[in-house]
């Protein structure tokens, strides 16, 4: 079941566009939507300005949670909920940028392009992912823990 669950989660990650990330800071909880890409280990990556609220919250408290939903009106529920540790990572990461640009229907960047324009890459390494696939499992969730 675990391997099949991972494949279904990858399917959601491939179909999705925005991840809603929940962070916590001295002002309370906050949710921000980011355009994401992912890798084979199901780590989720995005680009953000280090001075926006969710990035500043991650710098102080890197335990975050989020959701990705790919179902629309009239469709059965399909999406994931996840939690884990997030951090800012260094460098332009052209490997990630190519995926990010493709997802956004932009031409592939060159290694000379300033793809970050002052922003930074962030990664969430999940500790748990729960899959909601109503079509196959009703409202029972399948879980992967890392």
GUDO-439730 format. One line per field, with one value per atom (N, C-alpha, C, O): residue number from 1; x, y, z; residue in one letter. Coordinates in Angstrom, 1 decimal, decimal comma, padded with zeros to 4 digits, m for minus. Layout:
# GUDO-439730
pos = c(NUM; ...) $
c1 = c(X; ...) $
c2 = c(Y; ...) $
c3 = c(Z; ...) $
code = c(a; ...) $
END
This chain:
# GUDO-439730
pos = c(1; 1; 1; 1; 2; 2; 2; 2; 3; 3; 3; 3; 4; 4; 4; 4; 5; 5; 5; 5; 6; 6; 6; 6; 7; 7; 7; 7; 8; 8; 8; 8; 9; 9; 9; 9; 10; 10; 10; 10; 11; 11; 11; 11; 12; 12; 12; 12; 13; 13; 13; 13; 14; 14; 14; 14; 15; 15; 15; 15; 16; 16; 16; 16; 17; 17; 17; 17; 18; 18; 18; 18; 19; 19; 19; 19; 20; 20; 20; 20; 21; 21; 21; 21; 22; 22; 22; 22; 23; 23; 23; 23; 24; 24; 24; 24; 25; 25; 25; 25; 26; 26; 26; 26; 27; 27; 27; 27; 28; 28; 28; 28; 29; 29; 29; 29; 30; 30; 30; 30; 31; 31; 31; 31; 32; 32; 32; 32; 33; 33; 33; 33; 34; 34; 34; 34; 35; 35; 35; 35; 36; 36; 36; 36; 37; 37; 37; 37; 38; 38; 38; 38; 39; 39; 39; 39; 40; 40; 40; 40; 41; 41; 41; 41; 42; 42; 42; 42; 43; 43; 43; 43; 44; 44; 44; 44; 45; 45; 45; 45; 46; 46; 46; 46; 47; 47; 47; 47; 48; 48; 48; 48; 49; 49; 49; 49; 50; 50; 50; 50; 51; 51; 51; 51; 52; 52; 52; 52; 53; 53; 53; 53; 54; 54; 54; 54; 55; 55; 55; 55; 56; 56; 56; 56; 57; 57; 57; 57; 58; 58; 58; 58; 59; 59; 59; 59; 60; 60; 60; 60; 61; 61; 61; 61; 62; 62; 62; 62; 63; 63; 63; 63; 64; 64; 64; 64; 65; 65; 65; 65; 66; 66; 66; 66; 67; 67; 67; 67; 68; 68; 68; 68; 69; 69; 69; 69; 70; 70; 70; 70; 71; 71; 71; 71; 72; 72; 72; 72; 73; 73; 73; 73; 74; 74; 74; 74; 75; 75; 75; 75; 76; 76; 76; 76; 77; 77; 77; 77; 78; 78; 78; 78; 79; 79; 79; 79; 80; 80; 80; 80; 81; 81; 81; 81; 82; 82; 82; 82; 83; 83; 83; 83; 84; 84; 84; 84; 85; 85; 85; 85; 86; 86; 86; 86; 87; 87; 87; 87; 88; 88; 88; 88; 89; 89; 89; 89; 90; 90; 90; 90; 91; 91; 91; 91; 92; 92; 92; 92; 93; 93; 93; 93; 94; 94; 94; 94; 95; 95; 95; 95; 96; 96; 96; 96; 97; 97; 97; 97; 98; 98; 98; 98; 99; 99; 99; 99; 100; 100; 100; 100; 101; 101; 101; 101; 102; 102; 102; 102; 103; 103; 103; 103; 104; 104; 104; 104; 105; 105; 105; 105; 106; 106; 106; 106; 107; 107; 107; 107; 108; 108; 108; 108; 109; 109; 109; 109; 110; 110; 110; 110; 111; 111; 111; 111; 112; 112; 112; 112; 113; 113; 113; 113; 114; 114; 114; 114; 115; 115; 115; 115; 116; 116; 116; 116; 117; 117; 117; 117; 118; 118; 118; 118; 119; 119; 119; 119; 120; 120; 120; 120; 121; 121; 121; 121; 122; 122; 122; 122; 123; 123; 123; 123; 124; 124; 124; 124; 125; 125; 125; 125; 126; 126; 126; 126; 127; 127; 127; 127; 128; 128; 128; 128; 129; 129; 129; 129; 130; 130; 130; 130; 131; 131; 131; 131; 132; 132; 132; 132; 133; 133; 133; 133; 134; 134; 134; 134; 135; 135; 135; 135; 136; 136; 136; 136; 137; 137; 137; 137; 138; 138; 138; 138; 139; 139; 139; 139; 140; 140; 140; 140; 141; 141; 141; 141; 142; 142; 142; 142; 143; 143; 143; 143; 144; 144; 144; 144; 145; 145; 145; 145; 146; 146; 146; 146) $
c1 = c(000,8; 000,0; 000,9; 000,5; 002,0; 002,8; 003,3; 003,3; 003,8; 004,3; 003,2; 003,4; 002,0; 000,9; 000,4; 000,1; 000,5; 000,1; 001,1; 000,6; 002,4; 003,4; 003,1; 003,2; 002,7; 002,4; 001,2; 001,2; 000,2; m001,0; m000,7; m001,2; 000,2; 000,6; 001,4; 001,2; 002,3; 003,0; 002,1; 002,3; 001,0; 000,1; m000,6; m000,8; m001,0; m001,5; m000,5; m000,8; 000,8; 001,8; 002,0; 002,3; 001,9; 002,1; 000,9; 001,1; m000,3; m001,5; m001,6; m002,2; m001,1; m001,4; m000,5; 000,5; m000,9; m000,2; 000,2; 001,4; m000,7; m000,5; m000,5; m001,3; 000,4; 000,4; 000,0; 000,6; m000,9; m001,2; m000,4; m000,6; 000,5; 001,4; 000,9; 000,7; 000,9; 000,5; 001,7; 002,5; 002,0; 003,1; 002,5; 001,4; 003,4; 003,0; 004,1; 005,3; 003,7; 004,7; 004,0; 003,0; 004,7; 004,2; 002,8; 002,1; 002,4; 001,1; 000,0; m001,2; 000,4; m000,5; m000,3; 000,9; m001,3; m001,2; m001,4; m002,0; m000,7; m000,8; m000,7; 000,0; m001,5; m001,5; m001,1; m001,6; m000,2; 000,2; 000,2; 000,6; m000,2; m000,1; 001,1; 001,6; 001,8; 003,0; 002,9; 002,3; 003,6; 003,7; 004,9; 006,0; 004,7; 005,7; 006,2; 005,5; 007,3; 007,8; 008,2; 008,2; 008,5; 008,8; 009,8; 010,1; 010,4; 011,4; 010,9; 009,8; 011,7; 011,3; 011,1; 010,4; 011,7; 011,5; 010,3; 010,0; 009,5; 008,3; 008,6; 007,7; 009,8; 010,2; 009,5; 009,5; 009,0; 008,3; 009,2; 009,6; 009,3; 010,2; 009,4; 008,5; 009,7; 009,1; 010,1; 011,1; 009,8; 010,6; 009,8; 008,6; 010,4; 009,7; 010,7; 012,0; 010,2; 011,0; 011,2; 010,3; 012,5; 012,8; 012,2; 012,2; 011,6; 011,0; 009,5; 008,9; 008,9; 007,4; 007,1; 007,9; 005,9; 005,5; 005,8; 006,3; 005,4; 005,6; 007,0; 007,4; 007,9; 009,3; 009,9; 010,8; 009,6; 010,1; 009,6; 010,4; 008,4; 007,9; 008,7; 009,0; 009,0; 009,8; 011,2; 011,7; 011,8; 013,1; 013,1; 014,1; 011,9; 011,8; 011,2; 011,6; 010,3; 009,7; 009,4; 008,5; 010,3; 010,3; 009,4; 009,4; 008,5; 007,5; 006,3; 005,7; 006,0; 004,8; 003,9; 004,3; 002,8; 001,8; 001,3; 001,4; 000,6; 000,0; m001,0; m001,1; m001,6; m002,5; m002,2; m001,8; m002,5; m002,6; m003,9; m004,1; m004,8; m006,0; m006,1; m005,8; m006,5; m006,5; m007,9; m008,1; m008,9; m010,3; m011,0; m010,7; m011,9; m012,7; m014,2; m014,6; m015,0; m016,5; m017,1; m016,8; m017,8; m018,5; m017,6; m018,1; m016,4; m015,4; m015,3; m015,5; m014,9; m014,6; m013,3; m012,4; m013,3; m012,1; m010,8; m010,7; m009,8; m008,5; m007,5; m007,4; m006,6; m005,6; m004,8; m004,9; m003,8; m003,0; m002,9; m003,1; m002,7; m002,4; m001,0; m000,7; m000,1; 001,2; 001,7; 001,3; 002,7; 003,5; 004,9; 005,3; 005,8; 007,2; 008,0; 007,5; 009,3; 010,2; 010,6; 010,9; 010,6; 010,9; 012,2; 012,5; 012,9; 014,1; 014,4; 014,1; 015,1; 015,7; 016,9; 017,7; 017,0; 018,2; 019,0; 018,4; 020,3; 021,1; 021,2; 021,1; 021,5; 021,9; 020,7; 019,5; 021,0; 019,9; 019,2; 018,0; 019,8; 019,1; 018,5; 017,2; 019,3; 018,7; 017,9; 017,0; 018,3; 017,5; 016,0; 015,1; 015,8; 014,5; 013,8; 012,7; 014,7; 014,1; 013,6; 012,5; 014,2; 013,7; 012,3; 011,4; 012,1; 010,8; 009,8; 008,7; 010,2; 009,3; 008,9; 007,7; 009,8; 009,5; 008,5; 007,6; 008,8; 008,0; 006,5; 005,6; 006,4; 005,1; 004,3; 003,1; 005,1; 004,4; 004,3; 004,0; 004,6; 004,6; 005,5; 005,2; 006,6; 007,6; 008,8; 009,0; 009,5; 010,7; 011,7; 011,9; 012,4; 013,4; 014,5; 015,0; 014,9; 015,9; 017,3; 017,5; 018,1; 019,5; 020,3; 019,8; 021,4; 022,2; 022,7; 023,2; 022,7; 023,1; 022,0; 022,2; 020,8; 019,6; 019,6; 019,9; 019,2; 019,0; 017,6; 016,6; 017,4; 016,1; 015,4; 014,2; 016,2; 015,7; 015,3; 014,4; 016,0; 015,7; 015,5; 014,6; 016,5; 016,4; 015,7; 015,8; 014,9; 014,2; 015,1; 016,3; 014,5; 015,3; 014,4; 013,2; 015,1; 014,4; 014,2; 015,0; 013,0; 012,7; 012,3; 011,9; 012,5; 012,2; 011,4; 011,7; 010,4; 009,7; 010,0; 009,7; 010,6; 010,8; 009,7; 009,7; 008,8; 007,6; 008,0; 008,8; 007,3; 007,3; 006,1; 006,1; 005,0; 003,8; 003,0; 003,0; 002,5; 001,6; 000,3; 000,4; m000,8; m002,1; m002,8; m002,9; m003,2; m003,9; m005,4; m005,9; m006,1; m007,6; m007,9; m007,7; m008,4; m008,8; m010,1; m010,3; m011,2; m012,5; m013,0; m013,7; m012,5; m013,0; m012,5; m013,3; m011,4; m010,9; m011,1; m011,3; m011,1; m011,1; m012,2; m012,1; m013,1; m014,1; m013,4; m012,5; m013,8; m013,1; m012,1; m011,6; m011,7; m010,6; m009,3; m009,1; m008,4; m007,1; m006,0; m006,0; m005,2; m004,0; m002,8; m002,7; m001,9; m000,9; 000,5; 000,7; 001,5; 002,9; 003,6; 003,4; 004,4; 005,2; 006,6; 007,0; 007,5; 008,9; 009,8; 011,0) $
c2 = c(m001,2; 000,0; 001,3; 002,2; 001,3; 002,4; 002,9; 004,2; 002,0; 002,4; 003,0; 004,0; 002,4; 002,9; 004,2; 005,1; 004,4; 005,7; 006,8; 007,9; 006,4; 007,4; 007,8; 009,0; 006,9; 007,2; 008,1; 009,0; 007,8; 008,7; 010,1; 011,0; 010,2; 011,5; 012,2; 013,4; 011,5; 012,1; 012,6; 013,7; 011,9; 012,3; 013,6; 014,5; 013,8; 015,0; 016,1; 017,2; 015,9; 016,9; 017,3; 018,5; 016,4; 016,7; 017,5; 018,4; 017,2; 017,9; 019,3; 020,2; 019,4; 020,7; 021,8; 021,6; 023,0; 024,2; 025,1; 025,5; 025,3; 026,1; 025,2; 024,3; 025,4; 024,8; 026,0; 027,1; 025,7; 026,6; 026,2; 025,1; 027,1; 026,8; 027,6; 028,8; 026,9; 027,5; 027,6; 026,6; 028,8; 029,1; 029,7; 030,1; 029,9; 030,5; 031,5; 031,1; 032,7; 033,6; 034,3; 033,9; 035,4; 036,1; 036,7; 036,9; 036,9; 037,4; 036,3; 036,7; 035,1; 034,0; 033,1; 033,1; 032,5; 031,6; 032,4; 033,5; 032,0; 032,7; 031,6; 030,6; 031,8; 030,9; 031,7; 032,8; 031,1; 031,8; 030,7; 029,6; 031,1; 030,2; 030,4; 031,6; 029,3; 029,4; 028,4; 027,4; 028,8; 027,9; 027,0; 027,5; 025,7; 024,7; 023,8; 023,6; 023,2; 022,0; 021,0; 021,3; 019,7; 018,7; 017,8; 017,8; 016,9; 015,9; 014,5; 014,4; 013,5; 012,1; 011,8; 010,8; 012,5; 012,2; 012,9; 012,9; 013,6; 014,3; 015,6; 016,1; 016,1; 017,4; 018,4; 018,3; 019,5; 020,6; 021,8; 022,2; 022,5; 023,6; 024,8; 024,6; 026,0; 027,2; 028,4; 028,3; 029,5; 030,7; 031,7; 031,9; 032,4; 033,5; 034,6; 034,3; 035,7; 036,9; 036,5; 036,2; 036,7; 036,3; 037,3; 037,1; 038,4; 039,4; 039,4; 040,2; 038,5; 038,3; 037,5; 036,8; 037,7; 037,1; 035,6; 035,2; 034,8; 033,4; 033,0; 032,1; 033,7; 033,4; 033,8; 033,1; 035,0; 035,4; 034,4; 034,1; 033,9; 033,0; 031,7; 031,1; 031,2; 030,0; 030,2; 029,2; 031,4; 031,6; 031,5; 031,1; 031,7; 031,7; 030,3; 029,9; 029,8; 028,5; 027,7; 028,0; 026,7; 026,1; 024,9; 024,2; 024,6; 023,6; 024,2; 025,1; 023,7; 024,2; 023,1; 021,9; 023,4; 022,5; 023,1; 024,3; 022,3; 022,8; 021,8; 020,7; 022,3; 021,5; 021,8; 022,9; 020,8; 021,0; 020,3; 019,1; 021,0; 020,4; 020,5; 021,5; 019,4; 019,4; 019,1; 019,0; 018,9; 018,7; 020,1; 021,0; 020,1; 021,3; 021,0; 020,0; 022,0; 021,9; 020,7; 020,4; 019,9; 018,7; 017,5; 016,4; 017,6; 016,5; 015,9; 016,5; 014,6; 014,0; 014,6; 015,0; 014,7; 015,3; 014,6; 013,4; 015,4; 014,8; 015,9; 017,0; 015,5; 016,4; 015,8; 014,6; 016,6; 016,2; 017,2; 018,4; 016,7; 017,6; 017,1; 015,9; 018,0; 017,6; 018,5; 019,6; 018,0; 018,8; 018,4; 017,3; 019,3; 019,0; 020,2; 021,2; 020,2; 021,3; 022,0; 021,3; 023,3; 024,1; 024,9; 025,2; 025,2; 026,0; 026,7; 026,2; 027,8; 028,5; 027,8; 027,3; 027,6; 027,0; 028,0; 028,8; 027,8; 028,7; 028,4; 027,2; 029,4; 029,2; 029,3; 029,2; 029,5; 029,6; 028,4; 028,4; 027,2; 025,9; 025,8; 025,7; 025,9; 025,9; 024,6; 024,6; 023,5; 022,2; 022,5; 022,0; 023,2; 023,5; 024,6; 024,5; 025,5; 026,6; 026,1; 026,6; 025,2; 024,6; 024,0; 024,3; 023,3; 022,7; 023,8; 023,7; 024,8; 025,9; 026,7; 027,0; 027,0; 027,7; 026,9; 027,5; 025,6; 024,8; 024,7; 024,8; 024,6; 024,6; 025,9; 025,9; 027,0; 028,3; 028,7; 029,8; 027,7; 027,9; 029,0; 029,7; 029,1; 030,1; 029,4; 028,2; 030,1; 029,4; 029,0; 029,6; 027,9; 027,4; 028,4; 029,0; 028,7; 029,7; 029,2; 028,0; 030,2; 029,9; 030,0; 030,7; 029,3; 029,4; 030,8; 031,0; 031,7; 033,0; 033,9; 035,1; 033,4; 034,3; 034,5; 033,5; 035,6; 035,9; 035,4; 036,3; 034,1; 033,6; 034,0; 034,0; 034,2; 034,5; 036,0; 036,3; 036,9; 038,3; 038,8; 039,5; 038,4; 038,8; 037,9; 038,0; 036,9; 036,0; 034,8; 034,8; 033,8; 032,6; 031,4; 031,4; 030,3; 029,0; 028,5; 028,8; 027,9; 027,2; 025,8; 025,5; 024,9; 023,5; 023,1; 023,5; 022,3; 021,7; 020,2; 019,5; 019,6; 018,2; 017,6; 017,8; 016,9; 016,4; 015,3; 014,5; 015,4; 014,3; 013,5; 012,3; 014,0; 013,2; 013,9; 015,1; 013,0; 013,4; 012,5; 011,3; 013,2; 012,5; 012,7; 013,9; 011,6; 011,7; 011,6; 010,7; 012,5; 012,4; 012,1; 013,0; 010,9; 010,5; 009,8; 008,6; 010,7; 010,3; 009,2; 008,3; 009,3; 008,4; 007,0; 006,0; 006,8; 005,4; 005,0; 003,8; 005,9; 005,5; 006,3; 006,2; 006,9; 007,7; 008,8; 009,5; 008,9; 009,9; 009,4; 010,0; 008,1; 007,5; 008,1; 008,1; 008,5; 009,1; 008,0; 007,2; 008,1; 007,2; 008,1; 009,3; 007,5; 008,4; 007,8; 006,5; 008,7; 008,3; 009,1; 010,3; 008,4; 009,1; 008,9; 007,8; 009,9; 009,8; 009,7; 009,7) $
c3 = c(000,0; 000,0; 000,0; m000,7; 000,7; 000,8; m000,5; m000,7; m001,4; m002,7; m003,5; m004,2; m003,5; m004,3; m003,8; m004,5; m002,4; m001,8; m002,3; m002,7; m002,3; m002,8; m004,3; m004,6; m005,1; m006,5; m006,6; m007,4; m005,8; m005,8; m005,3; m005,9; m004,3; m003,8; m004,9; m005,2; m005,6; m006,7; m007,8; m008,4; m008,1; m009,1; m008,7; m009,5; m007,4; m006,9; m007,1; m007,5; m006,7; m006,8; m008,2; m008,5; m009,2; m010,6; m011,1; m011,9; m010,7; m011,2; m010,6; m011,2; m009,3; m008,6; m009,1; m009,8; m008,7; m009,1; m007,9; m007,8; m007,0; m005,8; m004,5; m004,4; m003,6; m002,3; m001,3; m001,4; m000,4; 000,7; 001,9; 002,4; 002,3; 003,4; 004,7; 004,6; 005,8; 007,1; 007,9; 008,2; 008,4; 009,3; 010,6; 010,7; 011,5; 012,8; 013,3; 013,3; 013,7; 014,2; 015,4; 015,9; 015,9; 017,1; 016,8; 017,8; 015,6; 015,3; 015,2; 015,0; 015,2; 015,1; 013,9; 013,4; 013,4; 012,2; 011,0; 011,0; 009,9; 008,6; 007,5; 007,6; 006,4; 005,3; 004,0; 003,8; 003,2; 002,0; 000,9; 001,1; m000,3; m001,5; m002,3; m002,5; m002,6; m003,4; m004,6; m004,5; m005,7; m006,8; m006,5; m006,2; m006,5; m006,0; m007,1; m008,2; m006,8; m007,6; m006,5; m005,3; m007,0; m006,0; m006,5; m007,7; m005,7; m006,1; m005,8; m005,3; m006,1; m006,0; m004,5; m004,2; m003,6; m002,1; m001,6; m000,4; m002,5; m002,1; m001,3; m000,7; m001,4; m000,9; m001,8; m003,0; m001,2; m001,9; m001,9; m000,8; m003,1; m003,2; m003,8; m004,6; m003,3; m003,9; m003,7; m003,0; m004,5; m004,4; m003,7; m003,9; m002,7; m002,0; m001,6; m001,5; m001,4; m000,8; 000,7; 001,4; 001,1; 002,5; 003,5; 004,7; 003,0; 003,9; 004,0; 004,7; 003,3; 003,4; 004,7; 005,2; 005,2; 006,5; 006,6; 007,6; 005,6; 005,7; 005,8; 006,5; 005,0; 005,0; 006,4; 006,9; 006,9; 008,2; 009,3; 010,2; 009,2; 010,2; 010,1; 011,2; 008,9; 008,8; 009,4; 010,0; 009,3; 009,9; 011,4; 012,0; 012,0; 013,5; 013,9; 015,0; 013,1; 013,5; 012,2; 011,5; 012,0; 010,7; 010,6; 009,6; 011,6; 011,5; 010,8; 011,4; 009,6; 008,9; 008,4; 008,5; 007,9; 007,3; 006,1; 005,8; 005,3; 004,1; 003,4; 003,8; 002,3; 001,5; 000,0; m000,3; m000,8; m002,2; m002,6; m002,4; m003,3; m003,8; m005,3; m005,9; m005,9; m007,4; m007,9; m009,1; m007,0; m007,5; m007,6; m006,9; m008,5; m008,7; m008,4; m008,0; m008,7; m008,5; m009,2; m010,4; m008,4; m009,0; m009,1; m009,5; m008,8; m008,8; m007,4; m006,4; m007,4; m006,1; m005,5; m006,2; m004,2; m003,5; m003,8; m003,7; m004,2; m004,4; m004,0; m004,5; m003,1; m002,6; m001,5; m001,1; m001,0; 000,1; 001,2; 000,9; 002,4; 003,5; 004,0; 004,0; 004,4; 004,8; 005,9; 006,1; 006,6; 007,6; 007,6; 007,1; 008,0; 008,0; 008,4; 008,9; 008,1; 008,4; 007,1; 006,1; 007,2; 006,0; 006,3; 007,4; 005,2; 005,4; 004,1; 003,0; 004,2; 003,0; 002,6; 003,4; 001,3; 000,7; m000,2; m000,8; m000,3; m001,0; m002,5; m002,9; m003,2; m004,7; m005,6; m005,2; m006,9; m007,9; m008,2; m008,7; m008,0; m008,2; m009,6; m009,6; m010,6; m012,0; m012,2; m013,1; m011,6; m011,7; m011,3; m012,0; m010,2; m009,7; m010,6; m010,9; m011,0; m011,8; m013,1; m013,5; m013,7; m015,0; m014,8; m015,6; m013,7; m013,4; m013,1; m013,6; m012,4; m012,0; m013,2; m013,3; m014,1; m015,3; m016,2; m016,7; m016,3; m017,1; m016,6; m017,4; m015,3; m014,6; m014,9; m015,1; m015,0; m015,2; m016,7; m017,0; m017,5; m019,0; m019,5; m020,5; m018,9; m019,3; m020,0; m019,7; m020,9; m021,5; m020,5; m019,5; m020,8; m019,9; m019,6; m020,5; m018,3; m018,0; m018,4; m018,5; m018,7; m019,0; m017,6; m016,7; m017,5; m016,3; m016,0; m014,9; m017,0; m016,8; m016,3; m015,8; m016,4; m016,0; m014,4; m013,7; m014,0; m012,6; m012,2; m012,2; m012,0; m011,9; m010,5; m010,4; m009,5; m008,2; m008,0; m007,2; m008,7; m008,6; m007,2; m006,9; m006,3; m004,9; m004,0; m002,8; m004,6; m003,8; m003,4; m003,8; m002,7; m002,3; m002,5; m002,5; m002,7; m002,7; m001,3; m000,4; m001,1; 000,2; m000,1; m001,2; 000,9; 000,8; 002,0; 003,1; 001,8; 002,9; 002,8; 001,8; 003,9; 003,9; 004,8; 006,0; 004,2; 004,9; 006,0; 005,8; 007,1; 008,1; 008,0; 008,4; 007,4; 007,2; 006,0; 005,9; 005,2; 004,1; 004,2; 004,3; 004,1; 004,1; 002,7; 002,3; 002,1; 000,8; 001,0; 001,6; 000,3; 000,3; m001,2; m002,1; m001,5; m002,8; m002,7; m002,6; m002,7; m002,5; m003,5; m003,1; m004,7; m005,8; m005,4; m005,7; m004,9; m004,6; m003,1; m002,9; m002,2; m000,8; 000,1; 001,3; m000,6; 000,2; 001,0; 000,5; 002,2; 003,1; 004,0; 004,9; 003,8; 004,5; 003,9; 002,7; 004,8; 004,3; 004,3; 005,2; 003,3; 003,3; 003,8; 003,4; 004,6; 005,2; 004,9; 004,8; 004,7; 004,7; 005,7; 005,8; 006,5; 007,5; 007,2; 006,8; 007,4; 007,0; 008,2; 008,1) $
code = c(x; x; x; x; x; x; x; x; x; x; x; x; x; x; x; x; x; x; x; x; x; x; x; x; x; x; x; x; x; x; x; x; x; x; x; x; x; x; x; x; x; x; x; x; x; x; x; x; x; x; x; x; x; x; x; x; x; x; x; x; x; x; x; x; x; x; x; x; x; x; x; x; x; x; x; x; x; x; x; x; x; x; x; x; x; x; x; x; x; x; x; x; x; x; x; x; x; x; x; x; x; x; x; x; x; x; x; x; x; x; x; x; x; x; x; x; x; x; x; x; x; x; x; x; x; x; x; x; x; x; x; x; x; x; x; x; x; x; x; x; x; x; x; x; x; x; x; x; x; x; x; x; x; x; x; x; x; x; x; x; x; x; x; x; x; x; x; x; x; x; x; x; x; x; x; x; x; x; x; x; x; x; x; x; x; x; x; x; x; x; x; x; x; x; x; x; x; x; x; x; x; x; x; x; x; x; x; x; x; x; x; x; x; x; x; x; x; x; x; x; x; x; x; x; x; x; x; x; x; x; x; x; x; x; x; x; x; x; x; x; x; x; x; x; x; x; x; x; x; x; x; x; x; x; x; x; x; x; x; x; x; x; x; x; x; x; x; x; x; x; x; x; x; x; x; x; x; x; x; x; x; x; x; x; x; x; x; x; x; x; x; x; x; x; x; x; x; x; x; x; x; x; x; x; x; x; x; x; x; x; x; x; x; x; x; x; x; x; x; x; x; x; x; x; x; x; x; x; x; x; x; x; x; x; x; x; x; x; x; x; x; x; x; x; x; x; x; x; x; x; x; x; x; x; x; x; x; x; x; x; x; x; x; x; x; x; x; x; x; x; x; x; x; x; x; x; x; x; x; x; x; x; x; x; x; x; x; x; x; x; x; x; x; x; x; x; x; x; x; x; x; x; x; x; x; x; x; x; x; x; x; x; x; x; x; x; x; x; x; x; x; x; x; x; x; x; x; x; x; x; x; x; x; x; x; x; x; x; x; x; x; x; x; x; x; x; x; x; x; x; x; x; x; x; x; x; x; x; x; x; x; x; x; x; x; x; x; x; x; x; x; x; x; x; x; x; x; x; x; x; x; x; x; x; x; x; x; x; x; x; x; x; x; x; x; x; x; x; x; x; x; x; x; x; x; x; x; x; x; x; x; x; x; x; x; x; x; x; x; x; x; x; x; x; x; x; x; x; x; x; x; x; x; x; x; x; x; x; x; x; x; x; x; x; x; x; x; x; x; x; x; x; x; x; x; x; x; x; x; x; x; x; x; x; x; x; x; x; x; x; x; x; x; x; x; x; x; x; x; x; x; x; x; x) $
END
